[in-house]
Amino acid sequence: MSVLDAFSLNGQVSVVTGANRGIGRALITALAEAGSDVVLLVRDPDGAQPVVAELTDLGVRAAAVGADVTQPAQVEAAVASVVEQFGHVDVLVNNAGACIHRPALEVTEDEWRYVMDVNVNGVWHCAQAFGRQMVAQGSGVIINVGSMSANIVNRPQWQPGYNASKAAVHHLTRSLAAEWAPLGVRVNALAPGYIKTEMSPVDAPEFRRHWIEDAPMQRYGMPVELGPSVVYLASKASAFVTGEVLVVDGGYSLF
Ligand code: NDP
């Protein structure tokens, strides 16, 4: 196998949660460009049809399956639907996430639970349900979208629940990687820095000082810049890599 062949995802089936917009949309496009059939796992599959059409135009099979990642029964049904339609699942990207900026003393109980539910419980439900299928197959790859916020405390905005949730994602990644390595399933995390999406208002003047001027590269990232990293983690190119967190933040967390 030549080195570039190791990055091919031909014949694979990849599922990306929250793939209708933002980072998830860029990641699923990259996986499709690498040859994988793709499934968007989204809350509104009808609304995701334009993205399904774009992906189909790349020459792969694409579909949208409905599930709220905080609802384990919906996630279980989504696994069954993917297996029925595609026969197997090779890659799961746990991308769906939520963030609330609020000083710790002002965070409400509902806000805390909401962030933990999407970012930690959602990753857990999908990893367990799709992991069960992958273990039965004897092969699979899970990529959890964590964050540099697992390693640093962002400023000037405070986001204690988000930071804690992403630290949980990174360590859940290591825990599952250790447990499932002998069963043929690799589990890694991708930890982005500031990336221009609805979640991160990177152009807001109040954030420029800390988000941009403090950054080694003096810029934010674009979702498309994460694509090659997810293809690396999804493919045979990373066959001997598991339990790792790949930070893609333009060096932000060096300081
Ligand atoms: P967006 O806010 O643009 O997108 C969030 C996505 O998550 C949407 O597709 C949304 O679906 C989906 N989602 C939220 N809650 C649920 C749920 N309960 N069930 C199913 N899907 C859900 O965010 P980004 O694209 O920026 O973020 C994607 C991931 O990257 C997140 O995990 C985030 O924490 C992480 N990240 C982002 C960074 C950034 O700077 N942007 C930096 C580091 C990490 P819907 O359209 O239905 O709302």
py3Dmol code that shows the C-alpha trace and the ligand (Angstrom):
import py3Dmol

protein = """\
ATOM      1  CA  MET A   1       0.000   0.000   0.000  1.00  0.00           C
ATOM      2  CA  SER A   2       1.418   3.419  -0.937  1.00  0.00           C
ATOM      3  CA  VAL A   3       1.352   6.099   1.715  1.00  0.00           C
ATOM      4  CA  LEU A   4      -1.539   8.021   0.158  1.00  0.00           C
ATOM      5  CA  ASP A   5      -3.566   4.791  -0.194  1.00  0.00           C
ATOM      6  CA  ALA A   6      -3.468   4.563   3.607  1.00  0.00           C
ATOM      7  CA  PHE A   7      -5.676   7.681   3.758  1.00  0.00           C
ATOM      8  CA  SER A   8      -8.348   6.261   1.429  1.00  0.00           C
ATOM      9  CA  LEU A   9     -11.786   5.587   2.899  1.00  0.00           C
ATOM     10  CA  ASN A  10     -13.165   3.760  -0.130  1.00  0.00           C
ATOM     11  CA  GLY A  11     -15.761   1.179   0.922  1.00  0.00           C
ATOM     12  CA  GLN A  12     -16.130   2.651   4.411  1.00  0.00           C
ATOM     13  CA  VAL A  13     -19.319   3.974   6.039  1.00  0.00           C
ATOM     14  CA  SER A  14     -18.878   7.057   8.239  1.00  0.00           C
ATOM     15  CA  VAL A  15     -21.427   8.626  10.574  1.00  0.00           C
ATOM     16  CA  VAL A  16     -21.029  12.238  11.764  1.00  0.00           C
ATOM     17  CA  THR A  17     -23.293  13.731  14.432  1.00  0.00           C
ATOM     18  CA  GLY A  18     -24.352  17.360  13.934  1.00  0.00           C
ATOM     19  CA  ALA A  19     -23.132  17.208  10.324  1.00  0.00           C
ATOM     20  CA  ASN A  20     -25.698  19.673   8.995  1.00  0.00           C
ATOM     21  CA  ARG A  21     -23.563  22.765   9.701  1.00  0.00           C
ATOM     22  CA  GLY A  22     -20.310  24.143  11.085  1.00  0.00           C
ATOM     23  CA  ILE A  23     -17.430  21.792  11.822  1.00  0.00           C
ATOM     24  CA  GLY A  24     -19.536  18.640  11.368  1.00  0.00           C
ATOM     25  CA  ARG A  25     -20.414  19.631   7.812  1.00  0.00           C
ATOM     26  CA  ALA A  26     -16.732  20.167   6.979  1.00  0.00           C
ATOM     27  CA  LEU A  27     -15.731  16.850   8.559  1.00  0.00           C
ATOM     28  CA  ILE A  28     -18.352  14.798   6.713  1.00  0.00           C
ATOM     29  CA  THR A  29     -17.380  16.470   3.434  1.00  0.00           C
ATOM     30  CA  ALA A  30     -13.733  15.537   4.016  1.00  0.00           C
ATOM     31  CA  LEU A  31     -14.675  11.914   4.764  1.00  0.00           C
ATOM     32  CA  ALA A  32     -16.770  11.776   1.579  1.00  0.00           C
ATOM     33  CA  GLU A  33     -13.944  13.325  -0.469  1.00  0.00           C
ATOM     34  CA  ALA A  34     -11.712  10.522   0.864  1.00  0.00           C
ATOM     35  CA  GLY A  35     -14.199   8.012  -0.591  1.00  0.00           C
ATOM     36  CA  SER A  36     -16.414   7.099   2.367  1.00  0.00           C
ATOM     37  CA  ASP A  37     -20.156   6.650   2.169  1.00  0.00           C
ATOM     38  CA  VAL A  38     -21.569   9.045   4.746  1.00  0.00           C
ATOM     39  CA  VAL A  39     -24.483   9.406   7.149  1.00  0.00           C
ATOM     40  CA  LEU A  40     -25.474  12.654   8.828  1.00  0.00           C
ATOM     41  CA  LEU A  41     -26.888  11.931  12.281  1.00  0.00           C
ATOM     42  CA  VAL A  42     -28.957  15.060  12.894  1.00  0.00           C
ATOM     43  CA  ARG A  43     -32.014  16.311  14.745  1.00  0.00           C
ATOM     44  CA  ASP A  44     -33.684  17.464  11.504  1.00  0.00           C
ATOM     45  CA  PRO A  45     -32.970  15.005   8.660  1.00  0.00           C
ATOM     46  CA  ASP A  46     -35.377  16.737   6.272  1.00  0.00           C
ATOM     47  CA  GLY A  47     -33.603  20.057   6.774  1.00  0.00           C
ATOM     48  CA  ALA A  48     -30.276  18.339   6.037  1.00  0.00           C
ATOM     49  CA  GLN A  49     -31.288  17.176   2.546  1.00  0.00           C
ATOM     50  CA  PRO A  50     -29.338  19.969   0.750  1.00  0.00           C
ATOM     51  CA  VAL A  51     -26.163  18.723   2.471  1.00  0.00           C
ATOM     52  CA  VAL A  52     -27.049  15.124   1.540  1.00  0.00           C
ATOM     53  CA  ALA A  53     -27.366  16.260  -2.097  1.00  0.00           C
ATOM     54  CA  GLU A  54     -23.953  18.014  -1.991  1.00  0.00           C
ATOM     55  CA  LEU A  55     -22.326  14.873  -0.592  1.00  0.00           C
ATOM     56  CA  THR A  56     -24.003  12.623  -3.172  1.00  0.00           C
ATOM     57  CA  ASP A  57     -22.546  14.893  -5.868  1.00  0.00           C
ATOM     58  CA  LEU A  58     -19.091  13.824  -4.628  1.00  0.00           C
ATOM     59  CA  GLY A  59     -19.862  10.303  -5.900  1.00  0.00           C
ATOM     60  CA  VAL A  60     -20.577   8.525  -2.605  1.00  0.00           C
ATOM     61  CA  ARG A  61     -23.766   7.268  -0.972  1.00  0.00           C
ATOM     62  CA  ALA A  62     -25.151   9.759   1.548  1.00  0.00           C
ATOM     63  CA  ALA A  63     -28.145   9.784   3.877  1.00  0.00           C
ATOM     64  CA  ALA A  64     -29.484  11.705   6.867  1.00  0.00           C
ATOM     65  CA  VAL A  65     -30.767   9.808   9.898  1.00  0.00           C
ATOM     66  CA  GLY A  66     -32.662  11.522  12.711  1.00  0.00           C
ATOM     67  CA  ALA A  67     -31.574  11.480  16.359  1.00  0.00           C
ATOM     68  CA  ASP A  68     -31.079  13.837  19.259  1.00  0.00           C
ATOM     69  CA  VAL A  69     -27.815  12.596  20.790  1.00  0.00           C
ATOM     70  CA  THR A  70     -29.139  13.222  24.321  1.00  0.00           C
ATOM     71  CA  GLN A  71     -31.833  10.561  23.751  1.00  0.00           C
ATOM     72  CA  PRO A  72     -30.370   7.034  23.974  1.00  0.00           C
ATOM     73  CA  ALA A  73     -33.413   5.334  22.405  1.00  0.00           C
ATOM     74  CA  GLN A  74     -33.178   7.622  19.366  1.00  0.00           C
ATOM     75  CA  VAL A  75     -29.459   6.883  19.051  1.00  0.00           C
ATOM     76  CA  GLU A  76     -30.088   3.113  19.234  1.00  0.00           C
ATOM     77  CA  ALA A  77     -32.720   3.443  16.497  1.00  0.00           C
ATOM     78  CA  ALA A  78     -30.257   5.454  14.387  1.00  0.00           C
ATOM     79  CA  VAL A  79     -27.635   2.683  14.606  1.00  0.00           C
ATOM     80  CA  ALA A  80     -30.236   0.155  13.440  1.00  0.00           C
ATOM     81  CA  SER A  81     -31.238   2.433  10.560  1.00  0.00           C
ATOM     82  CA  VAL A  82     -27.629   2.945   9.412  1.00  0.00           C
ATOM     83  CA  VAL A  83     -26.896  -0.790   9.536  1.00  0.00           C
ATOM     84  CA  GLU A  84     -30.118  -1.557   7.655  1.00  0.00           C
ATOM     85  CA  GLN A  85     -29.305   0.974   4.922  1.00  0.00           C
ATOM     86  CA  PHE A  86     -25.526   0.521   4.645  1.00  0.00           C
ATOM     87  CA  GLY A  87     -24.789  -2.918   6.160  1.00  0.00           C
ATOM     88  CA  HIS A  88     -21.984  -1.784   8.476  1.00  0.00           C
ATOM     89  CA  VAL A  89     -20.529   1.264  10.274  1.00  0.00           C
ATOM     90  CA  ASP A  90     -16.789   1.873  10.132  1.00  0.00           C
ATOM     91  CA  VAL A  91     -16.342   5.422  11.442  1.00  0.00           C
ATOM     92  CA  LEU A  92     -18.263   7.460  14.009  1.00  0.00           C
ATOM     93  CA  VAL A  93     -17.438  11.143  14.505  1.00  0.00           C
ATOM     94  CA  ASN A  94     -19.012  12.489  17.703  1.00  0.00           C
ATOM     95  CA  ASN A  95     -19.185  16.147  16.667  1.00  0.00           C
ATOM     96  CA  ALA A  96     -22.520  17.474  18.024  1.00  0.00           C
ATOM     97  CA  GLY A  97     -21.865  19.939  20.823  1.00  0.00           C
ATOM     98  CA  ALA A  98     -23.094  23.005  22.693  1.00  0.00           C
ATOM     99  CA  CYS A  99     -21.448  25.891  24.524  1.00  0.00           C
ATOM    100  CA  ILE A 100     -22.739  28.555  26.920  1.00  0.00           C
ATOM    101  CA  HIS A 101     -20.649  31.568  27.909  1.00  0.00           C
ATOM    102  CA  ARG A 102     -21.515  32.524  31.519  1.00  0.00           C
ATOM    103  CA  PRO A 103     -19.527  33.279  34.696  1.00  0.00           C
ATOM    104  CA  ALA A 104     -19.649  30.310  37.094  1.00  0.00           C
ATOM    105  CA  LEU A 105     -21.740  32.084  39.728  1.00  0.00           C
ATOM    106  CA  GLU A 106     -24.437  32.882  37.141  1.00  0.00           C
ATOM    107  CA  VAL A 107     -24.723  29.473  35.438  1.00  0.00           C
ATOM    108  CA  THR A 108     -28.187  28.013  36.031  1.00  0.00           C
ATOM    109  CA  GLU A 109     -28.861  24.369  36.797  1.00  0.00           C
ATOM    110  CA  ASP A 110     -30.582  24.005  33.401  1.00  0.00           C
ATOM    111  CA  GLU A 111     -27.620  25.511  31.547  1.00  0.00           C
ATOM    112  CA  TRP A 112     -25.148  23.224  33.325  1.00  0.00           C
ATOM    113  CA  ARG A 113     -27.240  20.131  32.597  1.00  0.00           C
ATOM    114  CA  TYR A 114     -27.816  21.140  28.952  1.00  0.00           C
ATOM    115  CA  VAL A 115     -24.097  21.460  28.178  1.00  0.00           C
ATOM    116  CA  MET A 116     -23.226  18.226  29.993  1.00  0.00           C
ATOM    117  CA  ASP A 117     -26.117  16.407  28.339  1.00  0.00           C
ATOM    118  CA  VAL A 118     -25.109  17.255  24.772  1.00  0.00           C
ATOM    119  CA  ASN A 119     -21.314  17.208  25.161  1.00  0.00           C
ATOM    120  CA  VAL A 120     -20.791  14.293  27.572  1.00  0.00           C
ATOM    121  CA  ASN A 121     -23.963  12.178  27.597  1.00  0.00           C
ATOM    122  CA  GLY A 122     -24.406  12.626  23.839  1.00  0.00           C
ATOM    123  CA  VAL A 123     -20.881  11.394  23.129  1.00  0.00           C
ATOM    124  CA  TRP A 124     -21.401   8.532  25.567  1.00  0.00           C
ATOM    125  CA  HIS A 125     -24.728   7.394  24.061  1.00  0.00           C
ATOM    126  CA  CYS A 126     -23.352   7.412  20.512  1.00  0.00           C
ATOM    127  CA  ALA A 127     -20.032   5.804  21.451  1.00  0.00           C
ATOM    128  CA  GLN A 128     -21.779   3.017  23.340  1.00  0.00           C
ATOM    129  CA  ALA A 129     -24.444   2.318  20.700  1.00  0.00           C
ATOM    130  CA  PHE A 130     -22.163   2.515  17.645  1.00  0.00           C
ATOM    131  CA  GLY A 131     -19.303   0.926  19.623  1.00  0.00           C
ATOM    132  CA  ARG A 132     -21.486  -2.115  20.273  1.00  0.00           C
ATOM    133  CA  GLN A 133     -21.986  -2.496  16.509  1.00  0.00           C
ATOM    134  CA  MET A 134     -18.253  -2.003  15.816  1.00  0.00           C
ATOM    135  CA  VAL A 135     -17.244  -4.540  18.460  1.00  0.00           C
ATOM    136  CA  ALA A 136     -19.675  -7.037  16.890  1.00  0.00           C
ATOM    137  CA  GLN A 137     -18.027  -6.338  13.501  1.00  0.00           C
ATOM    138  CA  GLY A 138     -14.553  -6.637  15.060  1.00  0.00           C
ATOM    139  CA  SER A 139     -13.504  -3.268  13.627  1.00  0.00           C
ATOM    140  CA  GLY A 140     -14.284   0.430  13.753  1.00  0.00           C
ATOM    141  CA  VAL A 141     -12.979   3.891  14.493  1.00  0.00           C
ATOM    142  CA  ILE A 142     -14.485   6.530  16.791  1.00  0.00           C
ATOM    143  CA  ILE A 143     -13.361  10.152  16.718  1.00  0.00           C
ATOM    144  CA  ASN A 144     -14.670  12.407  19.481  1.00  0.00           C
ATOM    145  CA  VAL A 145     -14.567  16.150  18.869  1.00  0.00           C
ATOM    146  CA  GLY A 146     -13.130  17.535  22.077  1.00  0.00           C
ATOM    147  CA  SER A 147     -11.574  20.987  22.370  1.00  0.00           C
ATOM    148  CA  MET A 148      -8.464  22.885  23.387  1.00  0.00           C
ATOM    149  CA  SER A 149     -10.815  24.042  26.177  1.00  0.00           C
ATOM    150  CA  ALA A 150     -10.172  20.676  27.849  1.00  0.00           C
ATOM    151  CA  ASN A 151      -6.571  21.806  28.355  1.00  0.00           C
ATOM    152  CA  ILE A 152      -6.825  25.581  28.846  1.00  0.00           C
ATOM    153  CA  VAL A 153      -9.265  28.057  30.392  1.00  0.00           C
ATOM    154  CA  ASN A 154     -10.612  30.336  27.659  1.00  0.00           C
ATOM    155  CA  ARG A 155     -10.792  34.084  28.146  1.00  0.00           C
ATOM    156  CA  PRO A 156     -12.241  36.685  28.325  1.00  0.00           C
ATOM    157  CA  GLN A 157     -15.507  34.671  28.276  1.00  0.00           C
ATOM    158  CA  TRP A 158     -16.082  32.175  31.065  1.00  0.00           C
ATOM    159  CA  GLN A 159     -17.507  28.771  30.112  1.00  0.00           C
ATOM    160  CA  PRO A 160     -16.892  26.418  33.049  1.00  0.00           C
ATOM    161  CA  GLY A 161     -19.385  23.727  32.048  1.00  0.00           C
ATOM    162  CA  TYR A 162     -18.093  23.548  28.481  1.00  0.00           C
ATOM    163  CA  ASN A 163     -14.459  23.297  29.588  1.00  0.00           C
ATOM    164  CA  ALA A 164     -15.269  20.516  32.058  1.00  0.00           C
ATOM    165  CA  SER A 165     -17.392  18.686  29.485  1.00  0.00           C
ATOM    166  CA  LYS A 166     -14.576  18.635  26.940  1.00  0.00           C
ATOM    167  CA  ALA A 167     -12.084  17.379  29.546  1.00  0.00           C
ATOM    168  CA  ALA A 168     -14.548  14.544  30.145  1.00  0.00           C
ATOM    169  CA  VAL A 169     -14.658  13.853  26.402  1.00  0.00           C
ATOM    170  CA  HIS A 170     -10.864  13.562  26.241  1.00  0.00           C
ATOM    171  CA  HIS A 171     -10.657  11.149  29.141  1.00  0.00           C
ATOM    172  CA  LEU A 172     -13.649   9.110  27.982  1.00  0.00           C
ATOM    173  CA  THR A 173     -11.729   8.817  24.700  1.00  0.00           C
ATOM    174  CA  ARG A 174      -8.739   7.307  26.506  1.00  0.00           C
ATOM    175  CA  SER A 175     -10.934   5.019  28.602  1.00  0.00           C
ATOM    176  CA  LEU A 176     -12.773   3.582  25.590  1.00  0.00           C
ATOM    177  CA  ALA A 177      -9.544   3.310  23.592  1.00  0.00           C
ATOM    178  CA  ALA A 178      -7.937   1.137  26.255  1.00  0.00           C
ATOM    179  CA  GLU A 179     -11.009  -1.065  26.675  1.00  0.00           C
ATOM    180  CA  TRP A 180     -11.807  -1.554  23.004  1.00  0.00           C
ATOM    181  CA  ALA A 181      -8.298  -1.790  21.473  1.00  0.00           C
ATOM    182  CA  PRO A 182      -8.236  -5.597  21.856  1.00  0.00           C
ATOM    183  CA  LEU A 183     -11.686  -5.711  20.221  1.00  0.00           C
ATOM    184  CA  GLY A 184     -10.536  -3.941  17.037  1.00  0.00           C
ATOM    185  CA  VAL A 185     -11.978  -0.489  17.736  1.00  0.00           C
ATOM    186  CA  ARG A 186      -9.752   2.610  17.850  1.00  0.00           C
ATOM    187  CA  VAL A 187     -10.925   5.734  19.711  1.00  0.00           C
ATOM    188  CA  ASN A 188      -9.238   9.132  19.347  1.00  0.00           C
ATOM    189  CA  ALA A 189     -10.177  12.774  19.885  1.00  0.00           C
ATOM    190  CA  LEU A 190      -9.788  15.854  17.717  1.00  0.00           C
ATOM    191  CA  ALA A 191      -9.342  19.035  19.781  1.00  0.00           C
ATOM    192  CA  PRO A 192      -9.874  22.230  17.751  1.00  0.00           C
ATOM    193  CA  GLY A 193      -8.983  25.754  18.751  1.00  0.00           C
ATOM    194  CA  TYR A 194     -11.068  28.758  17.678  1.00  0.00           C
ATOM    195  CA  ILE A 195     -12.859  27.831  14.450  1.00  0.00           C
ATOM    196  CA  LYS A 196     -15.277  30.137  12.632  1.00  0.00           C
ATOM    197  CA  THR A 197     -18.802  28.692  13.148  1.00  0.00           C
ATOM    198  CA  GLU A 198     -22.054  29.776  14.785  1.00  0.00           C
ATOM    199  CA  MET A 199     -20.635  28.512  18.100  1.00  0.00           C
ATOM    200  CA  SER A 200     -17.526  30.711  17.961  1.00  0.00           C
ATOM    201  CA  PRO A 201     -18.045  34.398  17.111  1.00  0.00           C
ATOM    202  CA  VAL A 202     -14.423  34.817  16.052  1.00  0.00           C
ATOM    203  CA  ASP A 203     -14.997  38.199  14.380  1.00  0.00           C
ATOM    204  CA  ALA A 204     -16.545  39.851  17.469  1.00  0.00           C
ATOM    205  CA  PRO A 205     -14.398  42.866  18.469  1.00  0.00           C
ATOM    206  CA  GLU A 206     -14.605  42.010  22.189  1.00  0.00           C
ATOM    207  CA  PHE A 207     -12.819  38.702  21.574  1.00  0.00           C
ATOM    208  CA  ARG A 208     -10.097  39.952  19.221  1.00  0.00           C
ATOM    209  CA  ARG A 209      -7.547  40.769  21.938  1.00  0.00           C
ATOM    210  CA  HIS A 210      -7.500  37.276  23.498  1.00  0.00           C
ATOM    211  CA  TRP A 211      -8.717  35.022  20.686  1.00  0.00           C
ATOM    212  CA  ILE A 212      -6.642  36.465  17.814  1.00  0.00           C
ATOM    213  CA  GLU A 213      -3.884  38.780  19.018  1.00  0.00           C
ATOM    214  CA  ASP A 214      -2.774  36.327  21.740  1.00  0.00           C
ATOM    215  CA  ALA A 215      -2.613  33.425  19.281  1.00  0.00           C
ATOM    216  CA  PRO A 216       0.765  32.386  17.815  1.00  0.00           C
ATOM    217  CA  MET A 217      -0.626  32.422  14.253  1.00  0.00           C
ATOM    218  CA  GLN A 218      -2.661  35.591  14.926  1.00  0.00           C
ATOM    219  CA  ARG A 219      -5.749  34.088  13.312  1.00  0.00           C
ATOM    220  CA  TYR A 220      -8.678  31.724  13.813  1.00  0.00           C
ATOM    221  CA  GLY A 221      -9.184  28.495  11.863  1.00  0.00           C
ATOM    222  CA  MET A 222     -11.779  27.527   9.288  1.00  0.00           C
ATOM    223  CA  PRO A 223     -13.811  24.285   9.533  1.00  0.00           C
ATOM    224  CA  VAL A 224     -12.257  22.968   6.306  1.00  0.00           C
ATOM    225  CA  GLU A 225      -8.813  23.024   7.990  1.00  0.00           C
ATOM    226  CA  LEU A 226      -9.951  20.176  10.283  1.00  0.00           C
ATOM    227  CA  GLY A 227     -10.877  17.886   7.374  1.00  0.00           C
ATOM    228  CA  PRO A 228      -7.464  16.304   6.714  1.00  0.00           C
ATOM    229  CA  SER A 229      -7.029  15.537  10.422  1.00  0.00           C
ATOM    230  CA  VAL A 230     -10.315  13.640  10.650  1.00  0.00           C
ATOM    231  CA  VAL A 231      -9.424  11.657   7.516  1.00  0.00           C
ATOM    232  CA  TYR A 232      -6.076  10.762   9.127  1.00  0.00           C
ATOM    233  CA  LEU A 233      -7.768   9.569  12.328  1.00  0.00           C
ATOM    234  CA  ALA A 234     -10.500   7.695  10.415  1.00  0.00           C
ATOM    235  CA  SER A 235      -8.185   5.878   8.024  1.00  0.00           C
ATOM    236  CA  LYS A 236      -5.450   3.231   8.087  1.00  0.00           C
ATOM    237  CA  ALA A 237      -2.977   6.138   8.129  1.00  0.00           C
ATOM    238  CA  SER A 238      -3.479   6.125  11.920  1.00  0.00           C
ATOM    239  CA  ALA A 239      -3.771   2.318  12.304  1.00  0.00           C
ATOM    240  CA  PHE A 240      -1.406   2.264  15.346  1.00  0.00           C
ATOM    241  CA  VAL A 241      -2.881   5.383  17.005  1.00  0.00           C
ATOM    242  CA  THR A 242      -5.502   5.077  19.731  1.00  0.00           C
ATOM    243  CA  GLY A 243      -6.396   7.005  22.883  1.00  0.00           C
ATOM    244  CA  GLU A 244      -4.732  10.110  21.430  1.00  0.00           C
ATOM    245  CA  VAL A 245      -5.951  13.717  21.409  1.00  0.00           C
ATOM    246  CA  LEU A 246      -4.948  15.568  18.236  1.00  0.00           C
ATOM    247  CA  VAL A 247      -4.928  19.305  19.004  1.00  0.00           C
ATOM    248  CA  VAL A 248      -5.551  21.507  15.952  1.00  0.00           C
ATOM    249  CA  ASP A 249      -5.484  25.044  17.334  1.00  0.00           C
ATOM    250  CA  GLY A 250      -2.803  26.935  15.412  1.00  0.00           C
ATOM    251  CA  GLY A 251      -0.651  26.765  18.545  1.00  0.00           C
ATOM    252  CA  TYR A 252      -3.165  28.676  20.692  1.00  0.00           C
ATOM    253  CA  SER A 253      -2.712  26.472  23.756  1.00  0.00           C
ATOM    254  CA  LEU A 254       1.109  26.786  23.689  1.00  0.00           C
ATOM    255  CA  PHE A 255       0.929  30.002  25.739  1.00  0.00           C
TER     256      PHE A 255
END
"""
ligand_1 = """\
48
NDP
P -22.274 24.664 15.780
O -23.007 25.348 16.877
O -22.074 25.351 14.480
O -22.948 23.229 15.474
C -23.335 22.395 16.518
C -23.897 21.135 15.912
O -24.269 20.237 16.985
C -25.159 21.382 15.086
O -25.138 20.529 13.970
C -26.267 20.986 16.052
O -27.452 20.554 15.403
C -25.605 19.804 16.743
N -26.289 19.470 17.990
C -26.373 20.212 19.123
N -27.111 19.581 20.053
C -27.488 18.396 19.504
C -28.256 17.302 19.945
N -28.798 17.278 21.175
N -28.431 16.242 19.107
C -27.905 16.245 17.868
N -27.167 17.264 17.383
C -26.975 18.323 18.184
O -20.878 24.274 16.437
P -19.442 23.897 15.816
O -19.585 23.357 14.459
O -18.555 25.010 16.094
O -19.036 22.721 16.842
C -18.941 21.352 16.483
C -18.122 20.652 17.546
O -16.819 21.234 17.596
C -18.708 20.780 18.960
O -18.513 19.573 19.656
C -17.850 21.892 19.570
O -17.816 21.821 20.968
C -16.523 21.588 18.930
N -15.573 22.704 18.949
C -15.860 23.870 18.295
C -14.939 24.906 18.302
C -15.163 26.196 17.591
O -14.368 27.138 17.794
N -16.170 26.321 16.750
C -13.669 24.784 19.028
C -13.480 23.509 19.681
C -14.410 22.516 19.632
P -28.693 21.574 15.082
O -28.349 22.218 13.767
O -29.872 20.659 15.044
O -28.753 22.569 16.212
"""
view = py3Dmol.view(width=600, height=400)
view.addModel(protein, "pdb")
view.setStyle({"model": 0}, {"cartoon": {"style": "trace"}})
view.addModel(ligand_1, "xyz")
view.setStyle({"model": 1}, {"stick": {}})
view.zoomTo()
view.show()
